[in-house]
Amino acid sequence: MNWTFKNAMALTVVFSAAVSGAELKPQTAKEFHDYLSRAESSMMDRMQGSFLWVDESEQRLQRVRAGSIIVAPVQPKMPIPI
């Protein structure tokens, strides 16, 4: 093995033990959990519904069938508060 590679591996092992993750405040953890719950609920609703976004609205579907190109933001409110 290359000397530099061995040193890099040794330093990685030494410093990885010293690095610790950040602690979240309880309020932050709760808000993130609430965000995940809303996102999962939204995904489950979409799984039960139509496959394509245009199929969710009769008006959109008619416009696409008439030859229009429809675009919209993925999320109506950006950035998403977490």
C-alpha positions, 0 to 999 in steps of 0.5 A: 500500500501507498504510504500516503494512503496508509496515513490517510486511513489512520487519520480517518480512524483517529478523527472519526472517533473524535467527531460526534453528531449534533444534538437537536433541540426537542422543539427542532426534533418535534418540528422535523418529525411533524414535517416527515409525518406531513410528507409521508401522508402526502405521499400516501395520498398520491399513491392512492390517487392518480399516477400523473399530476395532470390526472389530478385535475380535469381542467389540467387534463383537458388543457394537456389534451388540447396541446398545452404544456402545463408547468407548476412549482413542485411545492406551492410554498418554497422554502418549506419551513422545517 
